Amino acid sequence: MSSTSTLPTASPLADRYGPGALDDRPVDLAPLTEAIDGILRHRTVRSYLPDPLDDAVLPTLVAAAQSAPTSSNMQFWSVVAVTDPDRKDRLAALAGGQDHVRQAPLLLVWVADLARARAIGAAHGTPLAGTDHLDSTVVAFVDAALAAQNAVVAAESLGLGTVYIGALRHHPEEVAAELGLPPGTVAVVGLVVGHPDPAGGERVKPRLPQGAVLHRETYDLDAQAPHVDAYEDVIAPFYRDEGLSESWRRRVVDRLAVPGTQRGHAHLHSALAARGLCRPADRLTSAPTHRRTAP
Ligand SMILES: Cc1cc2nc3c(=O)[nH]c(=O)nc-3n(C[C@H](O)[C@H](O)[C@H](O)COP(=O)(O)O)c2cc1C
């Protein structure tokens, strides 16, 4: 792909699905509003200028994040804004040495937060057993992710760049200690925010054809295969340009063949329990149900 593809094209859809991908499988778009156009042009940015952010950026991103839907309006998330270079440096190290965490002026750490609800329960004299259940943790992760993504959309609309830092989950306890997170909270994902370095040249990364992800009425796994095949042709030159020779399927296999051990995720379940999320009580209360239904 040529370097000119970093420039906005007439159709953001062409970049989203890659060269030629729409020739056989056109996608009809509703009117291309500013919001849709911005979303379709998303690309992760991994090179930043050291320029500071305007003071209004952080509260704007938080307002955007708080505008995301949240399950039952429970608002089971918080965000820690980190600008201190030493703290960013330590968090970059915990995230496997990702340099963009150091480069960019702001790291937002999105937190699944059951602590606030538990504090409300304690003040009310009512321990909130419901927060021990796995579902509350799932809700907190979903809430945090929706909030974070709203911040991404807002940041990009301001001409800023972002990159998520899932690698913070390699060290949940150390990240919690660094951020002073109380029990009942855990960092879900980091988000670097800054001014993109134009020399970075990040491009829109094509996605799977819609036929691989869109099912009408019922799910059809077999029907996806030709679409996944077609994606290989689109993404292979993209990866080659980035110096990555693997196919997308190869990358899926390589990443997931071993259950997380090499990435430090193996202990995530126990780390969550240690942080007071998905507590063992959840497993105890669900056990009798399984026994009753056993033959
Ligand atoms: C939950 C999550 C965690 C991620 N963690 C990292 C990360 O630790 N480091 C990184 O460079 N990119 C990270 N990314 C960015 C993805 O690699 C990127 O979104 C993906 O390759 C697609 O590229 P695009 O965002 O440019 O379309 C993460 C993205 C998500 C959604």
The ligand as a MOL file (V3000), in Angstrom:
LIG
                    3D

  0  0  0     0  0            999 V3000
M  V30 BEGIN CTAB
M  V30 COUNTS 31 33 0 0 0
M  V30 BEGIN ATOM
M  V30 1 C -8.3110 -3.8530 24.5390 0
M  V30 2 C -7.1660 -3.4300 23.6240 0
M  V30 3 C -5.8680 -3.5440 24.0600 0
M  V30 4 C -4.8030 -3.1250 23.2390 0
M  V30 5 N -3.5310 -3.1540 23.7210 0
M  V30 6 C -2.5240 -2.6680 22.9700 0
M  V30 7 C -1.2080 -2.5840 23.5060 0
M  V30 8 O -0.9310 -2.9680 24.6440 0
M  V30 9 N -0.2460 -2.0350 22.7280 0
M  V30 10 C -0.4960 -1.5820 21.4520 0
M  V30 11 O 0.4320 -1.0980 20.7940 0
M  V30 12 N -1.7420 -1.6520 20.9200 0
M  V30 13 C -2.7530 -2.1610 21.6470 0
M  V30 14 N -4.0280 -2.1910 21.1490 0
M  V30 15 C -4.2950 -1.6670 19.7880 0
M  V30 16 C -4.5760 -2.7870 18.8120 0
M  V30 17 O -3.3810 -3.4710 18.5250 0
M  V30 18 C -5.1890 -2.1710 17.5530 0
M  V30 19 O -6.4030 -1.5850 17.8830 0
M  V30 20 C -5.3940 -3.2390 16.4920 0
M  V30 21 O -4.1720 -3.7230 16.0110 0
M  V30 22 C -6.1690 -2.6760 15.3060 0
M  V30 23 O -5.4860 -1.5480 14.7730 0
M  V30 24 P -6.2010 -0.1370 14.6480 0
M  V30 25 O -6.6730 0.2720 16.0020 0
M  V30 26 O -5.1510 0.7960 14.1150 0
M  V30 27 O -7.3280 -0.2950 13.6970 0
M  V30 28 C -5.0810 -2.6270 21.9370 0
M  V30 29 C -6.4110 -2.5240 21.5070 0
M  V30 30 C -7.4480 -2.9190 22.3390 0
M  V30 31 C -8.8650 -2.7740 21.8570 0
M  V30 END ATOM
M  V30 BEGIN BOND
M  V30 1 1 1 2
M  V30 2 1 2 3
M  V30 3 2 2 30
M  V30 4 2 3 4
M  V30 5 1 4 5
M  V30 6 1 4 28
M  V30 7 2 5 6
M  V30 8 1 6 7
M  V30 9 1 6 13
M  V30 10 2 7 8
M  V30 11 1 7 9
M  V30 12 1 9 10
M  V30 13 2 10 11
M  V30 14 1 10 12
M  V30 15 2 12 13
M  V30 16 1 13 14
M  V30 17 1 14 15
M  V30 18 1 14 28
M  V30 19 1 15 16
M  V30 20 1 16 17
M  V30 21 1 16 18
M  V30 22 1 18 19
M  V30 23 1 18 20
M  V30 24 1 20 21
M  V30 25 1 20 22
M  V30 26 1 22 23
M  V30 27 1 23 24
M  V30 28 2 24 25
M  V30 29 1 24 26
M  V30 30 1 24 27
M  V30 31 2 28 29
M  V30 32 1 29 30
M  V30 33 1 30 31
M  V30 END BOND
M  V30 END CTAB
M  END
